[in-house]
Amino acid sequence: MTTSADLNAATGGPREVVVQTHNLTKRYGSILVVSGVSLSVQRGEVYGFLGPNGAGKTTTLRMLLGLVRPTAGSAVVLGYTAGSPAGLARIGSMVETPALYPYLSGRDNLLVLAKQAGIPRPRVAAVLDTVGLAERSGDRFAGYSLGMKQRLGVAAALLKDPDLLILDEPTNGLDPLGLADMRALIRRLGDAGKAVLLSSHQLGEVQAICDRVGVIFRGRLVKEGTVRELRGATRLVIRATPLPRAEACLAELMGRSRVSVHEDEVHVDAGADAAARVSRELVNAGIDLWELRHDERSLEEVFLALSADDQQHAREDHAA
């Protein structure tokens, strides 16, 4: 999939930074909830804020919206201090479960919000159609499933046609079809030039739609980069006999530093484009090739490794 980040890299042009935080910190008494978070979100990208429940994701988003005052650090959103009215006018957000009038229909809830914000009525029908709720828009909000409430919350966030969309766990409660539709919608928003900052604890969601990812544990941003950067180098995994000859052959072909043996497999640090050359060399050398596959660390593996590192650092800090 070609993302907006790939296109930006191809054109070589820098994009506008719409969210910039520097050492953003929040304490509640002696409890440190967010610790020195510095991140940036660019126009036209989908940025995934990834972390387990309780990691500080929602508190960070609330600080960006001016709903929570930071204890230390700073945040600039769309060129304004976080929470400034001028900035908020260009932001659409859904933080935690949407809180709308239970006795009103989905459409009437949006009409109330549109009237308060001075948004033309036709925009309501447009956003309902965008999130796939047009047919159920006359039903009362109280009767909506959790997934439908999430969709209506996103529709409300889109009413202002914002430059920045901040979404807290936007796919929570969606069935598989709704999940696919929401992912596609978020991806389209990024490709259309909007900035989307979404928090999630779902690795598959982040890997599927995000250009860049910030990983947060215990309030600390421990890693930031593209999905490809986080997943690291790719490799070829080969099962062949005899194994020592296969290792020696591949070391000569690819270089000793790129070849290693793990149990009954040879791992070669190379992309899928090297597979044909590797298989041809092994067969020509009279080596029986049983399996050759391209392997890349999943975001789940990266996440678990970062989690283990964070837990080790926490133990060391506690001991100190």
NORGIZI-V883590 format. One record per residue. RES is the residue in one letter. SS is DSSP state (h for helix, s for strand, l for the rest). OMEGA is omega in degrees with one decimal (* if undefined). Layout:
<<RES & SS & OMEGA> <RES & SS & OMEGA>>
This chain:
<<M & l & 176.4> <T & l & -178.3> <T & l & 177.8> <S & h & 176.8> <A & h & 177.5> <D & h & -179.8> <L & h & 178.1> <N & h & 178.1> <A & h & -178.8> <A & h & -179.5> <T & h & 177.6> <G & l & -177.0> <G & l & 177.0> <P & l & 179.4> <R & l & -179.4> <E & l & 174.1> <V & s & -176.3> <V & s & 174.3> <V & s & 177.7> <Q & s & 175.9> <T & s & 179.0> <H & s & 178.4> <N & s & -178.8> <L & s & -172.1> <T & s & 176.0> <K & s & 174.3> <R & s & 167.9> <Y & s & -174.0> <G & l & 179.8> <S & l & -176.1> <I & s & 177.9> <L & s & -175.3> <V & s & 177.0> <V & s & -171.8> <S & s & 170.9> <G & s & -177.9> <V & s & 174.8> <S & l & -179.2> <L & l & 177.3> <S & s & 176.8> <V & s & -176.2> <Q & s & 175.5> <R & l & 176.6> <G & l & 177.6> <E & l & 171.8> <V & s & -176.8> <Y & s & 179.8> <G & s & 177.7> <F & s & -167.2> <L & s & 176.9> <G & l & 178.7> <P & l & 176.0> <N & l & -179.9> <G & l & -177.1> <A & l & -178.6> <G & l & -176.9> <K & h & -175.8> <T & h & 178.3> <T & h & 177.6> <T & h & 178.9> <L & h & 178.7> <R & h & 176.5> <M & h & 178.4> <L & h & -179.9> <L & l & -179.7> <G & l & 179.2> <L & l & 177.8> <V & l & 179.8> <R & l & 179.4> <P & l & 174.9> <T & l & 179.2> <A & s & 179.3> <G & s & -176.0> <S & s & 176.5> <A & s & 176.2> <V & s & -177.2> <V & s & -179.0> <L & l & 176.8> <G & l & -177.8> <Y & s & 172.8> <T & s & -177.8> <A & l & -179.7> <G & l & 179.1> <S & l & -178.9> <P & h & -178.8> <A & h & 177.4> <G & h & -178.6> <L & h & 179.5> <A & l & -177.8> <R & l & -178.8> <I & s & 168.3> <G & s & -174.5> <S & s & 169.3> <M & s & -177.9> <V & l & -175.5> <E & l & -174.4> <T & l & 179.7> <P & l & 179.1> <A & l & -178.9> <L & l & -177.5> <Y & l & -175.0> <P & l & -174.6> <Y & l & 177.3> <L & l & 175.3> <S & s & 176.7> <G & h & 179.7> <R & h & -177.6> <D & h & 175.2> <N & h & -179.4> <L & h & 177.2> <L & h & 176.6> <V & h & 180.0> <L & h & -179.4> <A & h & 179.5> <K & h & -179.8> <Q & h & -176.5> <A & h & 179.8> <G & l & -177.8> <I & l & -179.2> <P & l & -177.5> <R & l & -179.3> <P & h & 180.0> <R & h & 179.9> <V & h & 179.3> <A & h & -178.0> <A & h & -177.1> <V & h & 175.4> <L & h & 177.5> <D & h & -179.0> <T & h & -177.4> <V & l & 175.0> <G & l & -179.5> <L & l & -174.8> <A & h & -176.2> <E & h & -179.0> <R & h & -174.6> <S & l & 178.9> <G & l & 179.2> <D & l & 178.7> <R & s & -179.8> <F & h & -178.8> <A & h & -179.0> <G & h & -179.6> <Y & l & 169.6> <S & l & 179.0> <L & h & 179.7> <G & h & 178.0> <M & h & 176.9> <K & h & 177.2> <Q & h & 179.3> <R & h & -179.9> <L & h & 176.3> <G & h & 176.9> <V & h & 177.0> <A & h & 177.8> <A & h & 179.2> <A & h & -178.2> <L & h & -173.8> <L & l & -175.7> <K & l & -173.4> <D & l & -168.5> <P & l & 172.9> <D & l & -179.5> <L & s & 178.1> <L & s & 178.6> <I & s & -174.0> <L & s & -179.8> <D & s & -179.8> <E & l & -172.6> <P & l & -178.0> <T & l & -179.6> <N & l & 175.5> <G & l & -179.0> <L & l & 173.9> <D & l & -175.3> <P & h & 179.0> <L & h & 177.8> <G & h & 177.8> <L & h & 179.4> <A & h & 179.6> <D & h & -179.3> <M & h & 177.7> <R & h & -179.9> <A & h & 178.8> <L & h & -179.0> <I & h & 179.4> <R & h & 178.9> <R & h & 179.9> <L & h & 177.7> <G & h & -179.0> <D & h & 178.4> <A & l & 175.6> <G & l & 176.1> <K & l & 172.1> <A & s & 178.6> <V & s & 174.8> <L & s & -179.1> <L & s & 174.7> <S & s & -179.5> <S & s & 168.6> <H & l & -178.4> <Q & l & -175.6> <L & h & -178.9> <G & h & 179.3> <E & h & -177.9> <V & h & -178.4> <Q & h & -174.8> <A & h & -168.4> <I & h & -171.0> <C & l & 173.4> <D & l & 178.9> <R & s & -174.8> <V & s & 168.3> <G & s & -177.3> <V & s & -176.4> <I & s & 173.9> <F & s & 175.8> <R & l & 176.9> <G & l & -178.2> <R & s & 173.7> <L & s & -172.4> <V & s & -179.5> <K & s & 176.2> <E & s & 178.7> <G & s & 175.6> <T & s & 177.2> <V & h & -180.0> <R & h & 178.6> <E & h & -179.3> <L & h & -178.4> <R & h & 174.5> <G & l & -174.3> <A & l & 176.0> <T & l & -178.4> <R & s & 171.3> <L & s & 178.1> <V & s & -173.6> <I & s & 169.4> <R & s & -175.3> <A & s & 176.7> <T & s & -4.6> <P & l & -174.2> <L & h & -179.7> <P & h & 178.7> <R & h & 177.8> <A & h & 178.5> <E & h & -178.8> <A & h & 179.6> <C & h & -178.1> <L & h & 176.7> <A & h & 178.1> <E & h & -178.3> <L & h & -170.2> <M & h & -175.3> <G & l & -175.4> <R & h & -175.0> <S & h & -177.0> <R & h & -174.7> <V & s & 177.1> <S & s & 179.8> <V & s & 177.8> <H & s & -176.1> <E & l & -177.3> <D & l & -178.8> <E & s & 169.7> <V & s & 177.5> <H & s & 179.4> <V & s & 177.5> <D & l & -177.5> <A & l & 178.4> <G & l & -177.8> <A & h & -178.4> <D & h & 179.5> <A & h & -173.4> <A & h & -177.8> <A & h & -179.3> <R & h & -179.5> <V & h & -178.3> <S & h & 179.6> <R & h & -178.9> <E & h & -179.7> <L & h & -179.9> <V & h & 179.1> <N & h & 179.0> <A & l & 179.1> <G & l & -179.5> <I & l & 179.5> <D & s & -178.9> <L & s & -177.3> <W & s & -177.7> <E & s & 172.9> <L & s & -179.6> <R & s & 176.3> <H & s & -174.5> <D & s & 178.4> <E & l & 179.9> <R & l & 174.0> <S & l & 176.7> <L & h & 177.5> <E & h & 178.3> <E & h & 178.4> <V & h & -177.9> <F & h & -179.4> <L & h & 178.1> <A & h & 178.0> <L & h & 178.1> <S & h & 179.0> <A & h & 177.9> <D & h & -179.3> <D & h & 179.0> <Q & h & 177.8> <Q & h & 177.8> <H & h & 179.0> <A & h & 177.8> <R & h & -179.7> <E & h & 179.4> <D & h & -179.4> <H & h & 179.2> <A & h & 179.4> <A & l & *>>
